[in-house]
């Protein structure tokens, strides 16, 4: 059996889909099912069953002794603007610690989602080193704390892999609201307004935009290979929001205008204006596959947005 926390969410559901394509259907999906926002994400997937995350974490012991090949821990409170510190720490740190302790006790490989947000403004670089880490919000701090907890475990008896995701885009992110990718938001702006809105200064805002297909590839690589450590998961290239907007304009039949709007006050001092993954450690681990450039990944995603509204379909 495979356990995927956050399995009804964005990256988790894409990962379940890829596991299905590899013949795995013995998957337990753990997620928050307090509303139906993620229901459509499940429609194209095959799995054993679903369990609400609170129920799962309140009785982890019931899974002891079961044959579990790996736990993909993708579940988290992913809102970088979340102000409820207690919720962030419970969901992203305390529950992650409980799950890791369970995996260590039962000798189950664990692959978990960290975040490039731990690097803060990036002025010290984007290398998996403590001197580069400077979280700018509660979300980033929670991820940083768990990374430190993992790093403090010496000579673990099982593989523990943390993946620091950069700016991920792709299908199945409809439920994410303001935290969905800029590509998703631009698509909806084009449909509703016939234009794209950019923050002033977007020429100088450059980030590492990575396809969710690449993210699932990296997860599966570490599932199939026994490694340990924390690794960056991005393309290694930084592209501007203006680049994204210009590519988007060419993917729609009508003329698309670009409108510049003031930078939000609430984001000042909390916004990463530059990210670029250093892939040295990932490549040293043996991962050789090239990452998809936005010129290839964006048209693929936009095609899905235009055809299904952004959802995967059954094969």
C-alpha positions in Angstrom: 0.0 0.0 0.0 1.0 3.6 -0.6 -0.2 6.5 1.5 -0.5 10.0 0.0 -1.3 12.8 2.3 -2.8 15.8 0.5 -3.8 13.2 -2.1 -6.9 15.1 -3.1 -4.9 18.3 -3.5 -2.9 19.8 -6.3 0.5 17.9 -6.3 -0.9 14.9 -4.4 -3.6 14.2 -6.9 -1.2 14.5 -9.8 1.1 12.1 -8.0 -1.7 9.6 -7.5 -2.5 9.8 -11.2 1.1 9.0 -12.1 1.1 6.1 -9.7 -2.0 4.8 -11.4 -0.3 5.0 -14.7 2.5 2.8 -13.3 -0.1 0.2 -12.2 -0.5 1.2 -8.6 -4.1 1.5 -7.3 -3.5 0.4 -3.7 -3.3 4.0 -2.5 -4.8 5.5 0.6 -5.6 9.2 0.1 -5.4 11.4 3.2 -6.8 14.9 3.0 -9.1 17.5 4.5 -12.6 16.7 3.3 -14.6 19.4 5.1 -16.1 20.7 1.8 -16.3 19.5 -1.8 -13.7 21.8 -3.3 -11.4 19.0 -4.1 -14.0 16.4 -5.2 -13.3 16.9 -8.9 -9.6 16.2 -8.3 -10.6 12.6 -7.3 -12.7 11.9 -10.4 -9.9 10.7 -12.6 -8.1 8.7 -9.9 -8.1 5.0 -8.8 -7.4 4.4 -5.1 -8.3 2.1 -2.2 -10.0 4.8 -0.1 -10.0 8.2 1.5 -9.6 9.2 5.1 -9.9 12.7 6.7 -6.6 13.9 7.8 -7.7 14.6 11.4 -8.9 11.0 11.8 -5.8 9.7 10.2 -3.4 11.6 12.5 -5.5 11.0 15.6 -5.0 7.2 15.2 -1.8 6.6 13.3 -1.2 3.4 15.3 -3.9 1.6 13.4 -1.7 1.5 10.4 1.2 -0.1 12.2 2.0 -3.6 10.9 0.4 -2.9 7.5 2.6 -3.4 4.4 3.2 0.2 3.4 5.8 0.8 0.7 6.1 4.6 1.0 4.4 7.6 2.5 4.2 10.6 0.2 3.5 13.5 2.6 2.1 16.2 0.4 -0.5 17.5 2.8 0.0 21.0 4.4 -1.6 24.3 5.0 -0.1 26.0 1.9 -1.3 29.5 2.3 1.7 31.7 2.6 -0.5 34.5 3.9 -2.0 32.4 6.7 -1.9 34.4 9.9 -3.1 31.6 12.3 0.2 30.5 13.7 -1.3 27.6 15.7 -2.9 26.1 12.6 0.2 26.4 10.5 2.3 24.7 13.2 -0.2 21.9 13.8 -0.7 21.1 10.1 2.8 21.6 8.8 5.0 20.8 11.8 3.4 18.8 14.5 1.5 16.4 12.2 4.6 16.1 10.0 6.7 15.1 13.0 4.0 12.5 14.1 4.0 11.0 10.6 7.8 10.9 10.4 8.0 9.2 13.9 5.5 6.7 12.7 7.5 6.0 9.5 10.7 5.6 11.5 9.1 3.2 14.0 7.6 1.1 11.2 10.6 1.5 8.8 8.6 3.1 6.0 10.2 5.3 3.4 8.9 8.9 3.6 9.0 11.5 0.9 7.7 14.9 1.9 7.0 18.3 0.5 9.2 21.1 1.7 9.3 24.5 0.0 11.6 27.0 -1.6 10.0 29.6 0.6 12.5 28.6 3.3 15.1 30.7 1.3 13.3 33.9 1.9 14.5 36.8 -0.4 17.2 34.5 -1.8 20.0 37.0 -1.3 22.1 34.2 0.3 21.4 31.8 -2.6 19.2 28.8 -3.1 21.4 25.9 -1.9 20.3 23.4 0.6 22.4 24.9 3.4 21.4 26.6 6.6 23.2 29.8 5.7 20.9 30.3 2.7 17.7 29.8 4.7 15.7 32.9 5.9 11.9 32.3 6.1 9.7 35.4 5.5 6.3 34.1 6.8 4.7 31.5 9.1 4.3 29.0 6.3 8.0 29.2 5.4 8.9 29.0 9.0 6.9 25.8 9.5 8.5 24.1 6.6 11.9 25.3 7.8 11.4 23.9 11.3 10.4 20.5 9.9 13.4 20.4 7.6 15.6 21.1 10.6 13.9 18.3 12.6 14.6 15.9 9.7 18.2 17.1 9.4 18.7 16.4 13.1 18.0 12.7 12.7 21.4 11.0 12.3 21.8 7.8 10.3 18.0 7.0 9.9 17.1 3.4 9.3 14.8 4.4 6.4 15.1 6.8 3.5 13.7 10.3 4.4 13.5 12.7 1.4 12.5 16.3 1.6 11.7 18.1 -1.7 11.8 21.9 -1.7 9.3 22.8 -4.4 9.7 26.0 -6.3 6.7 27.7 -8.1 4.7 24.7 -9.3 2.0 25.0 -12.0 -0.3 22.4 -13.6 -3.8 20.8 -13.5 -5.8 20.1 -10.4 -5.1 23.4 -8.6 -8.5 24.9 -9.0 -9.3 24.7 -5.3 -6.2 26.6 -4.2 -7.8 30.1 -4.6 -5.3 32.9 -4.3 -2.5 30.3 -3.9 -3.0 28.8 -7.3 -0.3 29.5 -9.9 -0.1 32.7 -11.8 -0.9 30.7 -15.0 -4.2 29.6 -13.6 -5.0 33.2 -12.5 -4.0 34.6 -15.9 -6.2 32.1 -17.7 -9.2 33.1 -15.7 -8.5 36.8 -16.2 -8.3 36.2 -19.9 -11.6 34.4 -19.9 -13.5 37.0 -17.7 -11.8 40.2 -18.7 -9.9 39.6 -21.9 -6.7 40.9 -20.3 -3.9 40.0 -17.9 -3.1 42.0 -14.8 0.5 42.2 -13.6 1.9 43.9 -10.5 4.1 47.0 -11.2 7.6 45.8 -11.5 6.8 42.4 -12.9 9.6 42.7 -15.4 12.0 42.3 -12.4 10.0 39.6 -10.6 11.7 36.4 -11.7 10.9 32.9 -10.3 11.6 29.3 -11.0 8.4 28.0 -12.5 8.2 24.2 -12.6 5.6 21.9 -14.1 3.8 19.5 -11.7 4.8 16.7 -14.2 8.4 17.3 -13.2 7.5 17.4 -9.6 5.9 13.9 -9.8 8.9 12.6 -11.8 11.2 13.6 -9.0 8.9 12.1 -6.3 8.8 8.8 -8.3 12.6 8.8 -8.7 13.1 8.9 -5.0 10.4 6.3 -4.5 12.3 4.0 -6.8 15.8 4.8 -5.4 17.0 4.7 -1.8 18.4 8.1 -1.0 18.4 10.4 2.0 18.4 14.2 2.2 16.7 17.4 1.3 16.7 18.5 -2.4 15.6 21.4 -4.4 12.9 20.7 -6.9 12.8 23.4 -9.7 14.0 23.9 -13.2 17.2 25.9 -12.3 16.0 28.8 -14.4 14.3 32.0 -13.3 11.7 33.6 -15.6 9.8 36.9 -15.2 6.1 37.2 -14.8 6.2 39.3 -18.0 7.6 36.2 -19.8 4.7 34.2 -18.5 2.2 36.9 -19.6 3.7 37.1 -23.1 3.6 33.4 -23.6 0.0 33.2 -22.3 -1.1 35.9 -24.9 0.1 33.7 -27.7 -2.0 30.7 -26.5 -5.4 32.3 -27.0 -7.1 33.3 -30.3 -8.1 36.8 -29.3 -6.0 39.9 -28.6 -5.0 40.0 -24.9 -4.0 43.2 -23.2 -1.6 43.5 -20.2 -2.6 45.9 -17.4 -0.3 46.9 -14.6 -1.7 47.3 -11.1 -0.1 48.5 -7.8 1.8 46.1 -5.8 -0.3 45.0 -2.7 0.7 46.5 0.6 0.1 43.3 2.4 2.8 41.5 0.3 5.6 44.0 0.9 8.4 42.3 2.8 6.7 38.9 2.4 7.1 38.3 -1.3 9.8 36.4 -3.1 10.8 38.6 -6.1 13.4 36.1 -7.2 13.8 32.3 -7.0 16.1 29.8 -8.8 16.8 26.3 -7.7 20.3 25.2 -7.4 20.2 21.6 -8.7 23.7 20.5 -7.7 22.5 18.2 -4.9 19.6 16.8 -6.9 22.0 15.9 -9.8 24.5 14.4 -7.4 21.7 12.1 -6.2 21.5 10.6 -9.6 18.5 12.4 -11.0 19.3 13.2 -14.6 16.1 14.1 -16.4 15.8 17.5 -17.8 13.1 19.9 -16.5 10.4 21.2 -18.8 10.9 24.8 -19.9 7.8 27.0 -19.6 7.6 27.3 -23.4 6.7 23.6 -23.3 5.0 23.2 -20.0 2.6 26.2 -20.2 1.0 25.3 -23.5 0.4 21.8 -22.2 -1.3 23.2 -19.1 -3.3 25.8 -20.9 -4.6 23.2 -23.3 -6.0 21.3 -20.2 -7.4 24.6 -18.8 -9.2 25.3 -22.1 -10.5 21.7 -22.5 -11.5 20.6 -19.0 -11.2 23.8 -16.9 -8.0 22.5 -15.5 -8.8 18.9 -14.4 -7.3 15.6 -15.3 -9.4 13.1 -17.1 -9.5 9.3 -16.9 -7.1 7.6 -19.3 
